[in-house]
Amino acid sequence: MAQVCEFCGKGPKAGNNVSHANNKTRRRWNINLRAVKAVVNGTHKQVRVCTACIKAGKVVKALVRVKA
């Protein structure tokens, strides 16, 4: 599954690990994704969004009702 936020399109970034001896090996920084039930176009849908979008209020979480 792709590591991409469904709201902002943010994805992983690539770069290097740099050791004390200045050796370089490739690495990647994954974004912090969460599976959230949200309201999308008036319907409840499970989406994978980054925590930055959740904190910014771009995601409207769906109310989950539990029968008592």
N, CA, C and O atoms as a printed pandas DataFrame, in Angstrom:
     atom_number atom_name residue_name chain_id  residue_number  x_coord  y_coord  z_coord
0              1         N          MET        A               1    0.843   -1.176    0.000
1              2        CA          MET        A               1    0.000    0.000    0.000
2              3         C          MET        A               1    0.891    1.243    0.000
3              4         O          MET        A               1    1.907    1.290    0.693
4              5         N          ALA        A               2    0.505    2.229   -0.770
5              6        CA          ALA        A               2    1.312    3.430   -0.904
6              7         C          ALA        A               2    1.274    4.255    0.377
7              8         O          ALA        A               2    0.232    4.355    1.025
8              9         N          GLN        A               3    2.396    4.840    0.736
9             10        CA          GLN        A               3    2.516    5.699    1.914
10            11         C          GLN        A               3    2.195    7.141    1.512
11            12         O          GLN        A               3    3.078    7.998    1.509
12            13         N          VAL        A               4    0.924    7.405    1.173
13            14        CA          VAL        A               4    0.528    8.726    0.697
14            15         C          VAL        A               4   -0.727    9.162    1.444
15            16         O          VAL        A               4   -1.665    8.383    1.616
16            17         N          CYS        A               5   -0.730   10.409    1.883
17            18        CA          CYS        A               5   -1.902   10.990    2.538
18            19         C          CYS        A               5   -2.980   11.241    1.485
19            20         O          CYS        A               5   -2.699   11.800    0.425
20            21         N          GLU        A               6   -4.220   10.825    1.783
21            22        CA          GLU        A               6   -5.304   10.974    0.813
22            23         C          GLU        A               6   -5.842   12.396    0.746
23            24         O          GLU        A               6   -6.575   12.721   -0.188
24            25         N          PHE        A               7   -5.503   13.258    1.709
25            26        CA          PHE        A               7   -5.987   14.636    1.688
26            27         C          PHE        A               7   -4.981   15.588    1.052
27            28         O          PHE        A               7   -5.338   16.361    0.164
28            29         N          CYS        A               8   -3.721   15.538    1.500
29            30        CA          CYS        A               8   -2.749   16.521    1.006
30            31         C          CYS        A               8   -1.778   15.934   -0.015
31            32         O          CYS        A               8   -1.067   16.686   -0.681
32            33         N          GLY        A               9   -1.729   14.603   -0.154
33            34        CA          GLY        A               9   -0.840   13.985   -1.132
34            35         C          GLY        A               9    0.608   13.879   -0.685
35            36         O          GLY        A               9    1.489   13.550   -1.479
36            37         N          LYS        A              10    0.851   14.160    0.592
37            38        CA          LYS        A              10    2.211   14.088    1.110
38            39         C          LYS        A              10    2.687   12.643    1.104
39            40         O          LYS        A              10    1.932   11.737    1.457
40            41         N          GLY        A              11    3.947   12.424    0.702
41            42        CA          GLY        A              11    4.507   11.077    0.640
42            43         C          GLY        A              11    5.870   11.018    1.300
43            44         O          GLY        A              11    6.320   12.004    1.884
44            45         N          PRO        A              12    6.537    9.865    1.216
45            46        CA          PRO        A              12    7.847    9.715    1.854
46            47         C          PRO        A              12    8.925   10.548    1.158
47            48         O          PRO        A              12    8.863   10.807   -0.044
48            49         N          LYS        A              13    9.906   10.954    1.949
49            50        CA          LYS        A              13   11.049   11.704    1.426
50            51         C          LYS        A              13   12.282   10.808    1.472
51            52         O          LYS        A              13   12.384    9.937    2.336
52            53         N          ALA        A              14   13.206   11.012    0.559
53            54        CA          ALA        A              14   14.408   10.179    0.480
54            55         C          ALA        A              14   15.639   11.017    0.802
55            56         O          ALA        A              14   15.651   12.234    0.619
56            57         N          GLY        A              15   16.675   10.335    1.287
57            58        CA          GLY        A              15   17.921   11.017    1.608
58            59         C          GLY        A              15   18.991   10.013    1.958
59            60         O          GLY        A              15   18.930    8.862    1.525
60            61         N          ASN        A              16   19.963   10.429    2.727
61            62        CA          ASN        A              16   21.083    9.585    3.090
62            63         C          ASN        A              16   21.235    9.481    4.602
63            64         O          ASN        A              16   20.995   10.446    5.328
64            65         N          ASN        A              17   21.643    8.283    5.073
65            66        CA          ASN        A              17   22.224    8.161    6.396
66            67         C          ASN        A              17   23.688    8.548    6.245
67            68         O          ASN        A              17   24.358    8.068    5.331
68            69         N          VAL        A              18   24.189    9.390    7.107
69            70        CA          VAL        A              18   25.589    9.790    7.036
70            71         C          VAL        A              18   26.256    9.398    8.352
71            72         O          VAL        A              18   25.889    9.891    9.418
72            73         N          SER        A              19   27.241    8.503    8.262
73            74        CA          SER        A              19   27.932    8.020    9.455
74            75         C          SER        A              19   29.018    9.011    9.880
75            76         O          SER        A              19   29.289    9.996    9.193
76            77         N          HIS        A              20   29.630    8.723   11.027
77            78        CA          HIS        A              20   30.716    9.564   11.516
78            79         C          HIS        A              20   31.900    9.548   10.541
79            80         O          HIS        A              20   32.641   10.526   10.437
80            81         N          ALA        A              21   32.069    8.422    9.824
81            82        CA          ALA        A              21   33.141    8.311    8.826
82            83         C          ALA        A              21   32.723    8.868    7.468
83            84         O          ALA        A              21   33.428    8.693    6.474
84            85         N          ASN        A              22   31.574    9.537    7.431
85            86        CA          ASN        A              22   31.024   10.175    6.237
86            87         C          ASN        A              22   30.631    9.161    5.163
87            88         O          ASN        A              22   30.616    9.492    3.977
88            89         N          ASN        A              23   30.307    7.909    5.575
89            90        CA          ASN        A              23   29.748    6.934    4.642
90            91         C          ASN        A              23   28.279    7.267    4.440
91            92         O          ASN        A              23   27.592    7.675    5.377
92            93         N          LYS        A              24   27.805    7.094    3.225
93            94        CA          LYS        A              24   26.423    7.446    2.913
94            95         C          LYS        A              24   25.670    6.226    2.400
95            96         O          LYS        A              24   26.123    5.549    1.477
96            97         N          THR        A              25   24.521    5.952    3.003
97            98        CA          THR        A              25   23.623    4.903    2.532
98            99         C          THR        A              25   22.238    5.499    2.407
99           100         O          THR        A              25   21.867    6.387    3.175
100          101         N          ARG        A              26   21.467    5.014    1.440
101          102        CA          ARG        A              26   20.148    5.583    1.176
102          103         C          ARG        A              26   19.154    5.205    2.278
103          104         O          ARG        A              26   19.223    4.118    2.853
104          105         N          ARG        A              27   18.248    6.110    2.552
105          106        CA          ARG        A              27   17.178    5.860    3.507
106          107         C          ARG        A              27   15.958    6.664    3.105
107          108         O          ARG        A              27   16.035    7.511    2.215
108          109         N          ARG        A              28   14.832    6.405    3.754
109          110        CA          ARG        A              28   13.646    7.211    3.490
110          111         C          ARG        A              28   12.919    7.525    4.788
111          112         O          ARG        A              28   12.925    6.740    5.736
112          113         N          TRP        A              29   12.296    8.690    4.801
113          114        CA          TRP        A              29   11.500    9.148    5.933
114          115         C          TRP        A              29   10.031    8.981    5.553
115          116         O          TRP        A              29    9.523    9.681    4.677
116          117         N          ASN        A              30    9.349    8.038    6.226
117          118        CA          ASN        A              30    7.929    7.842    5.966
118          119         C          ASN        A              30    7.117    8.858    6.766
119          120         O          ASN        A              30    7.528    9.297    7.840
120          121         N          ILE        A              31    5.964    9.220    6.224
121          122        CA          ILE        A              31    5.101   10.153    6.929
122          123         C          ILE        A              31    4.280    9.382    7.954
123          124         O          ILE        A              31    4.143    8.162    7.863
124          125         N          ASN        A              32    3.738   10.102    8.926
125          126        CA          ASN        A              32    2.978    9.505   10.016
126          127         C          ASN        A              32    1.513    9.403    9.594
127          128         O          ASN        A              32    0.747   10.351    9.764
128          129         N          LEU        A              33    1.123    8.246    9.041
129          130        CA          LEU        A              33   -0.236    8.036    8.552
130          131         C          LEU        A              33   -1.090    7.338    9.602
131          132         O          LEU        A              33   -0.600    6.513   10.373
132          133         N          ARG        A              34   -2.376    7.681    9.619
133          134        CA          ARG        A              34   -3.349    7.046   10.495
134          135         C          ARG        A              34   -4.585    6.685    9.682
135          136         O          ARG        A              34   -5.006    7.450    8.815
136          137         N          ALA        A              35   -5.161    5.530    9.958
137          138        CA          ALA        A              35   -6.435    5.143    9.343
138          139         C          ALA        A              35   -7.549    5.743   10.178
139          140         O          ALA        A              35   -7.670    5.443   11.365
140          141         N          VAL        A              36   -8.368    6.594    9.560
141          142        CA          VAL        A              36   -9.392    7.354   10.279
142          143         C          VAL        A              36  -10.711    7.228    9.527
143          144         O          VAL        A              36  -10.741    7.288    8.298
144          145         N          LYS        A              37  -11.812    7.053   10.278
145          146        CA          LYS        A              37  -13.124    7.125    9.655
146          147         C          LYS        A              37  -13.507    8.595    9.573
147          148         O          LYS        A              37  -13.620    9.278   10.592
148          149         N          ALA        A              38  -13.706    9.076    8.348
149          150        CA          ALA        A              38  -13.962   10.497    8.144
150          151         C          ALA        A              38  -15.185   10.683    7.262
151          152         O          ALA        A              38  -15.637    9.750    6.598
152          153         N          VAL        A              39  -15.712   11.898    7.264
153          154        CA          VAL        A              39  -16.825   12.256    6.397
154          155         C          VAL        A              39  -16.239   12.791    5.093
155          156         O          VAL        A              39  -15.588   13.836    5.071
156          157         N          VAL        A              40  -16.484   12.051    3.999
157          158        CA          VAL        A              40  -15.988   12.442    2.682
158          159         C          VAL        A              40  -17.185   12.514    1.743
159          160         O          VAL        A              40  -17.842   11.503    1.496
160          161         N          ASN        A              41  -17.470   13.695    1.222
161          162        CA          ASN        A              41  -18.611   13.930    0.332
162          163         C          ASN        A              41  -19.929   13.466    0.952
163          164         O          ASN        A              41  -20.778   12.902    0.261
164          165         N          GLY        A              42  -20.096   13.699    2.240
165          166        CA          GLY        A              42  -21.335   13.363    2.928
166          167         C          GLY        A              42  -21.467   11.915    3.365
167          168         O          GLY        A              42  -22.471   11.558    3.981
168          169         N          THR        A              43  -20.487   11.065    3.067
169          170        CA          THR        A              43  -20.548    9.665    3.477
170          171         C          THR        A              43  -19.373    9.351    4.386
171          172         O          THR        A              43  -18.341   10.021    4.344
172          173         N          HIS        A              44  -19.545    8.315    5.217
173          174        CA          HIS        A              44  -18.476    7.877    6.106
174          175         C          HIS        A              44  -17.562    6.945    5.339
175          176         O          HIS        A              44  -18.023    6.002    4.695
176          177         N          LYS        A              45  -16.261    7.207    5.406
177          178        CA          LYS        A              45  -15.292    6.422    4.663
178          179         C          LYS        A              45  -14.017    6.320    5.485
179          180         O          LYS        A              45  -13.643    7.271    6.173
180          181         N          GLN        A              46  -13.344    5.169    5.420
181          182        CA          GLN        A              46  -12.059    5.029    6.106
182          183         C          GLN        A              46  -10.963    5.502    5.166
183          184         O          GLN        A              46  -10.830    4.994    4.052
184          185         N          VAL        A              47  -10.178    6.475    5.613
185          186        CA          VAL        A              47   -9.116    7.062    4.797
186          187         C          VAL        A              47   -7.809    7.022    5.572
187          188         O          VAL        A              47   -7.801    6.981    6.802
188          189         N          ARG        A              48   -6.701    7.033    4.832
189          190        CA          ARG        A              48   -5.375    7.091    5.440
190          191         C          ARG        A              48   -4.859    8.520    5.286
191          192         O          ARG        A              48   -4.563    8.969    4.178
192          193         N          VAL        A              49   -4.755    9.225    6.410
193          194        CA          VAL        A              49   -4.351   10.627    6.388
194          195         C          VAL        A              49   -3.179   10.839    7.328
195          196         O          VAL        A              49   -3.003   10.095    8.292
196          197         N          CYS        A              50   -2.373   11.863    7.042
197          198        CA          CYS        A              50   -1.229   12.173    7.893
198          199         C          CYS        A              50   -1.703   12.927    9.138
199          200         O          CYS        A              50   -2.761   13.556    9.139
200          201         N          THR        A              51   -0.908   12.848   10.178
201          202        CA          THR        A              51   -1.283   13.499   11.431
202          203         C          THR        A              51   -1.294   15.016   11.304
203          204         O          THR        A              51   -1.988   15.692   12.063
204          205         N          ALA        A              52   -0.537   15.559   10.359
205          206        CA          ALA        A              52   -0.551   17.009   10.149
206          207         C          ALA        A              52   -1.920   17.469    9.664
207          208         O          ALA        A              52   -2.392   18.530   10.072
208          209         N          CYS        A              53   -2.570   16.682    8.792
209          210        CA          CYS        A              53   -3.919   17.035    8.317
210          211         C          CYS        A              53   -4.942   16.895    9.437
211          212         O          CYS        A              53   -5.881   17.687    9.516
212          213         N          ILE        A              54   -4.775   15.896   10.304
213          214        CA          ILE        A              54   -5.694   15.720   11.431
214          215         C          ILE        A              54   -5.568   16.899   12.387
215          216         O          ILE        A              54   -6.578   17.440   12.838
216          217         N          LYS        A              55   -4.334   17.304   12.703
217          218        CA          LYS        A              55   -4.112   18.421   13.619
218          219         C          LYS        A              55   -4.599   19.741   13.031
219          220         O          LYS        A              55   -5.079   20.605   13.765
220          221         N          ALA        A              56   -4.477   19.906   11.705
221          222        CA          ALA        A              56   -4.876   21.155   11.062
222          223         C          ALA        A              56   -6.384   21.268   10.891
223          224         O          ALA        A              56   -6.885   22.332   10.529
224          225         N          GLY        A              57   -7.119   20.177   11.149
225          226        CA          GLY        A              57   -8.569   20.218   11.026
226          227         C          GLY        A              57   -9.062   20.001    9.611
227          228         O          GLY        A              57  -10.222   20.297    9.323
228          229         N          LYS        A              58   -8.227   19.497    8.717
229          230        CA          LYS        A              58   -8.645   19.224    7.341
230          231         C          LYS        A              58   -9.539   17.994    7.266
231          232         O          LYS        A              58  -10.270   17.817    6.292
232          233         N          VAL        A              59   -9.486   17.136    8.293
233          234        CA          VAL        A              59  -10.248   15.896    8.322
234          235         C          VAL        A              59  -11.393   16.046    9.313
235          236         O          VAL        A              59  -11.174   16.406   10.470
236          237         N          VAL        A              60  -12.618   15.771    8.860
237          238        CA          VAL        A              60  -13.771   15.781    9.747
238          239         C          VAL        A              60  -14.054   14.332   10.110
239          240         O          VAL        A              60  -14.485   13.548    9.264
240          241         N          LYS        A              61  -13.810   13.973   11.373
241          242        CA          LYS        A              61  -13.992   12.592   11.805
242          243         C          LYS        A              61  -15.475   12.251   11.875
243          244         O          LYS        A              61  -16.297   13.076   12.274
244          245         N          ALA        A              62  -15.806   11.021   11.480
245          246        CA          ALA        A              62  -17.173   10.541   11.528
246          247         C          ALA        A              62  -17.519   10.155   12.957
247          248         O          ALA        A              62  -16.687    9.605   13.680
248          249         N          LEU        A              63  -18.734   10.441   13.356
249          250        CA          LEU        A              63  -19.195   10.046   14.688
250          251         C          LEU        A              63  -19.581    8.575   14.636
251          252         O          LEU        A              63  -20.409    8.168   13.821
252          253         N          VAL        A              64  -18.977    7.789   15.508
253          254        CA          VAL        A              64  -19.289    6.372   15.591
254          255         C          VAL        A              64  -20.277    6.177   16.723
255          256         O          VAL        A              64  -19.984    6.501   17.874
256          257         N          ARG        A              65  -21.449    5.648   16.397
257          258        CA          ARG        A              65  -22.480    5.475   17.418
258          259         C          ARG        A              65  -22.505    4.020   17.854
259          260         O          ARG        A              65  -22.558    3.108   17.028
260          261         N          VAL        A              66  -22.468    3.819   19.164
261          262        CA          VAL        A              66  -22.468    2.486   19.729
262          263         C          VAL        A              66  -23.840    2.226   20.319
263          264         O          VAL        A              66  -24.370    3.045   21.070
264          265         N          LYS        A              67  -24.418    1.065   19.969
265          266        CA          LYS        A              67  -25.714    0.716   20.538
266          267         C          LYS        A              67  -25.540    0.295   21.987
267          268         O          LYS        A              67  -24.649   -0.488   22.316
268          269         N          ALA        A              68  -26.400    0.823   22.849
269          270        CA          ALA        A              68  -26.303    0.491   24.274
270          271         C          ALA        A              68  -27.417   -0.421   24.710
271          272         O          ALA        A              68  -27.485   -0.798   25.880
